[in-house]
Amino acid sequence: MGAGVVAESEIASREEPPALRSSGPKTPARRVLRARLLVNASSGRADESSQQLADILTEMRRQQILTEVYAVRPNSRVGAVVRNTLRQGFKLVVVAGGDGTIDRVAGALVGSSATLGIIPTGTRNNMAMSLGIPSGIPEAVALLRQGRRLKIDVGQIQTGRTSRWFLEAATLGLLSDLYPLADGIQHGQLAQIGELLSTFVSAAPSRLKVMIDGRRQLDCSAHMVLISNMPYLGPNFQVAPGVSFQDGLLDVFIYAGMGKLDLISYVMQSTSGGATDERIQHQRVKRVTIESDPPMAVLADGVPLGQGRLNVLVHPRGLSVLAGPAPLAPMPAAPLAAPDG
């Protein structure tokens, strides 16, 4: 199903009881939506979580959304909860949290008939930004009624015996090494600054063999590779103009032949916009296989997956989501890679 206003009859549970209807002028009956709400209270600022949940429930009542709440904790078996939610007949699954929580829920919804709604309460909220979902709770909850229902692409990565869905990006090499440390620092773990600097200084490039769609092979040396499905990642950086989650393709960026000083210079230029580098190889693919020697670290949507060979493919239109009218532009929007061509 393409873009369009979600049909409320598809996720309705019951109409408003006659006793609650006004005796005044008749208005079209509004069906009550039935939804399972998964809330990550640890997303964003802890001192705001209780008030956020109260505000979300207030807005959902105002929108006549009948809600069952599940609190997501670090040890929660989110996949099992979502699968049980689907067995109970829920057609609307709403996440109040950040990108990590959204990713855990979405992975269990891929290929199902249910729709994912998002109320962004995390630190970065790249998924919401990419989908045009506003940060305000009233506006985000309103989209559960009024939003566009989109079928978006989902990536799947396999390395060793591990297989995982991803929505934003998969990375190989230096980005995979640095991301967990940078994420910890952003969440107040300042002791990791020394380890981040040490990791960066000691990093070495690897020889890469890249097989594109089973027929084209690239051989090069690089510190890192980025495989993107969404236009924004990290601290709301724009990956590159034209990255789309609805084109049935993944965007692969190979930072070939660039030393660490080159990468630092490139990132610094990107923060002010307009940075380009001809050494960055940009490929749009349905499937890509990458071997690294020596083996490099693999990451998917912030989750470490080990080291070595990886296979990545796109599942076109694999997930149904509710989106805003248009993607929101960050301030500032800094491209991490040059436009292709």
C-alpha positions in Angstrom: 0.0 0.0 0.0 1.4 3.4 -0.9 1.2 6.7 0.8 -2.2 8.0 2.0 -4.2 8.7 5.1 -4.6 5.6 7.2 -8.0 4.0 7.0 -9.3 4.1 10.6 -11.7 1.2 9.9 -8.6 -1.1 9.5 -7.5 -0.5 13.1 -10.7 0.3 14.8 -12.1 -1.6 17.8 -15.5 -0.1 18.5 -17.5 3.1 18.0 -18.2 5.6 20.8 -21.0 4.3 23.0 -24.4 5.9 22.4 -24.6 7.2 26.0 -21.5 9.3 25.4 -22.8 11.0 22.3 -23.8 14.7 22.5 -27.4 15.6 22.2 -26.5 18.6 20.1 -26.0 18.7 16.3 -25.0 15.3 14.9 -21.4 14.9 13.8 -19.8 11.9 12.0 -19.1 9.1 14.4 -15.4 8.7 15.2 -14.3 5.1 15.7 -12.1 4.3 18.7 -8.7 3.0 17.7 -7.2 0.1 19.6 -3.4 0.3 20.1 -0.6 -1.3 22.0 1.8 1.4 23.3 5.4 0.4 24.1 7.1 3.0 26.3 10.8 3.2 27.1 10.9 5.4 30.2 14.7 5.6 30.0 14.7 7.4 26.6 15.5 11.0 26.6 15.7 12.8 30.0 14.8 10.6 33.0 13.3 13.5 35.0 10.7 14.1 32.2 9.6 10.5 31.6 6.6 10.4 34.0 5.2 13.6 32.7 5.8 12.5 29.1 3.8 9.3 29.6 1.0 11.3 31.3 0.9 13.7 28.3 0.9 10.8 25.8 -2.0 9.1 27.5 -3.9 12.3 27.7 -3.5 13.0 24.0 -4.4 9.5 23.1 -7.6 9.8 25.0 -8.3 13.1 23.2 -7.8 11.3 19.9 -10.0 8.4 21.1 -7.2 5.8 21.0 -7.9 3.0 23.3 -4.4 2.1 24.6 -2.7 -0.8 26.4 0.7 0.1 27.8 3.8 -2.0 28.0 6.9 -0.6 29.7 10.1 -1.5 27.8 13.2 -2.2 30.0 16.8 -3.1 29.0 16.1 -6.8 29.6 12.7 -6.8 28.0 12.1 -9.5 25.3 10.6 -6.9 22.9 10.3 -9.2 20.0 8.2 -11.7 22.0 6.0 -8.9 23.3 5.4 -7.6 19.8 4.6 -11.1 18.4 2.2 -11.6 21.3 0.6 -8.2 20.5 0.0 -9.3 16.9 -1.5 -12.6 18.0 -3.9 -10.5 20.1 -5.1 -8.8 17.0 -3.6 -5.3 17.4 -3.2 -3.6 14.1 -1.5 -0.4 15.5 1.7 -0.7 17.5 3.0 2.6 18.9 6.5 3.2 20.3 7.2 6.1 22.7 11.0 6.1 22.8 14.2 6.7 20.8 15.7 5.1 17.7 16.9 2.1 19.6 13.5 1.2 20.9 11.9 1.8 17.6 14.4 -0.5 15.9 13.7 -3.3 18.4 9.9 -3.1 17.8 10.1 -2.6 14.1 12.2 -5.7 13.6 9.4 -7.8 15.0 6.8 -6.1 12.7 8.6 -6.6 9.4 6.3 -8.4 7.0 3.2 -8.2 9.3 0.0 -6.4 8.5 0.3 -4.1 11.6 1.3 -0.4 11.4 4.0 1.2 13.4 3.3 4.6 15.0 6.1 6.7 16.6 6.1 9.2 19.4 9.7 10.4 19.5 11.0 10.9 23.1 14.7 9.8 22.6 18.0 11.7 22.3 18.4 11.9 18.6 15.1 10.8 17.0 16.5 10.2 13.5 13.7 7.9 12.5 11.1 10.5 13.4 13.1 13.2 11.5 13.4 11.0 8.4 9.6 10.3 8.5 8.5 13.8 9.1 7.2 13.1 12.6 7.2 16.2 14.9 8.8 16.2 18.3 5.8 17.6 20.1 3.7 14.9 21.8 0.3 16.3 20.7 1.4 16.6 17.1 3.0 13.1 17.1 -0.1 11.5 18.7 -2.4 13.3 16.2 -0.5 11.5 13.3 -1.8 8.2 14.7 -5.1 9.4 13.3 -4.0 11.7 10.5 -0.6 10.5 9.3 0.3 9.0 6.0 0.5 5.3 5.9 3.8 4.3 4.2 5.4 1.1 3.3 9.1 1.6 3.8 12.2 -0.4 2.9 14.1 -2.4 5.6 17.6 -3.6 5.6 18.7 -7.1 6.7 22.3 -7.8 7.7 24.0 -11.2 8.3 27.4 -11.7 9.8 28.6 -15.0 11.0 25.5 -16.7 12.6 23.9 -13.4 13.4 21.0 -11.9 11.3 19.3 -8.7 12.1 16.9 -6.1 10.6 17.9 -2.5 10.5 16.1 0.7 9.7 18.8 3.4 9.7 22.2 2.1 8.8 24.8 -0.7 9.0 28.5 0.2 9.4 31.8 -1.5 8.9 35.2 -0.4 10.4 36.0 2.8 12.2 32.4 4.0 12.6 31.5 0.7 14.2 34.4 1.0 16.7 33.7 4.6 17.6 29.9 4.7 17.8 29.3 2.8 21.1 31.9 5.0 22.8 30.5 8.2 21.4 27.0 7.1 22.4 28.2 6.5 25.9 29.9 9.9 26.1 26.7 11.5 24.9 24.8 9.8 27.7 27.3 11.1 30.3 29.9 8.4 30.4 32.8 10.8 30.1 35.4 8.2 31.2 35.1 6.8 27.7 36.6 9.8 26.1 40.1 8.4 26.5 39.1 5.0 25.1 37.5 6.8 22.1 40.7 8.7 21.4 42.9 5.6 21.8 40.6 3.6 19.4 40.8 6.4 16.8 44.6 6.7 17.0 45.2 3.0 16.8 42.7 2.3 13.9 44.1 0.9 10.7 42.5 0.5 7.3 41.5 -2.9 5.9 41.5 -4.3 2.4 38.0 -4.7 1.2 36.4 -7.0 -1.4 32.9 -5.6 -2.2 30.5 -7.6 -4.3 27.5 -5.6 -5.5 24.3 -7.3 -6.5 26.2 -10.6 -7.1 28.1 -9.4 -10.1 30.3 -6.3 -9.7 33.3 -6.4 -7.4 35.3 -3.5 -6.0 38.7 -3.9 -4.4 40.0 -1.0 -2.2 41.5 0.0 1.1 39.3 1.9 3.6 38.8 2.8 7.2 35.0 2.5 7.1 31.9 1.7 5.1 28.4 3.0 5.6 25.3 1.3 4.3 22.3 3.6 4.7 18.6 3.1 4.4 17.5 6.4 6.1 18.7 10.0 5.3 19.6 10.9 8.8 21.8 9.2 11.4 24.0 9.9 14.4 23.5 13.4 15.9 20.9 14.3 13.1 23.5 14.3 10.3 22.2 14.0 6.8 24.0 11.1 5.1 23.7 12.5 1.5 21.0 14.1 -0.7 18.8 11.5 -2.3 19.0 8.7 0.3 15.5 7.2 0.3 13.7 4.5 2.3 11.2 4.0 -0.5 13.3 3.3 -3.6 13.9 -0.4 -3.0 17.7 0.2 -2.7 20.4 0.7 0.0 23.0 3.4 -0.3 26.6 2.2 0.2 29.4 4.7 0.9 33.0 3.4 0.9 35.4 5.9 2.3 38.3 4.6 0.2 41.9 5.8 0.3 41.1 8.4 3.0 43.4 8.6 6.0 42.2 9.5 9.5 43.2 13.1 9.1 41.3 13.2 5.8 38.2 11.8 7.6 38.5 14.4 10.4 38.8 17.2 7.9 35.8 15.9 5.9 33.6 15.6 9.0 34.5 19.1 10.1 33.7 20.5 6.6 30.4 18.5 6.6 29.2 20.2 9.8 29.1 23.5 7.9 27.7 21.8 4.7 28.9 21.5 1.2 31.7 19.0 1.8 32.7 16.7 -1.1 35.4 14.1 -1.7 35.9 12.2 -4.9 37.4 9.3 -3.0 34.0 8.4 -1.5 32.5 5.7 -3.6 28.7 5.7 -3.6 26.7 2.7 -4.8 23.0 2.0 -4.8 22.4 -1.7 -4.3 19.8 -4.4 -3.6 22.5 -6.6 -2.1 26.1 -6.2 -1.0 28.7 -8.6 0.4 31.9 -7.2 2.0 35.0 -9.1 3.2 37.6 -7.2 5.2 41.2 -8.1 5.8 42.0 -7.7 8.7 38.4 -8.3 9.8 36.6 -5.1 10.8 33.8 -4.5 13.4 30.2 -4.6 12.2 27.4 -2.5 13.6 23.6 -2.3 12.7 21.5 0.6 14.1 24.0 0.9 17.0 24.1 -2.8 17.9 27.6 -4.5 17.6 27.4 -7.7 15.6 31.0 -8.9 15.8 33.7 -8.8 13.0 34.3 -10.1 9.5 32.3 -10.8 6.4 28.9 -9.3 6.1 25.9 -9.8 3.7 23.3 -7.0 3.5 20.1 -6.9 1.4 17.1 -4.7 1.2 13.5 -5.8 1.8 11.4 -3.3 -0.3 8.3 -2.1 1.4 8.8 -4.4 4.4 7.4 -2.3 7.1 4.2 -0.2 7.4 4.6 3.1 9.3 2.6 6.3 10.0 4.5 9.3 8.8 4.1 13.1 8.7 3.4 15.2 5.6 7.1 15.5 4.7 10.5 14.8 6.2 11.7 17.4 8.7 15.0 19.2 8.0 17.4 19.3 11.0 19.2 22.5 12.0 21.8 22.3 10.6 21.5 19.5 8.0 25.1 18.3 7.4 25.7 15.8 4.7 28.2 13.0 5.5 28.8 12.1 1.9 28.8 13.8 -1.4 25.8 13.5 -3.8 26.2 10.6 -6.2 27.1 11.8 -9.6 
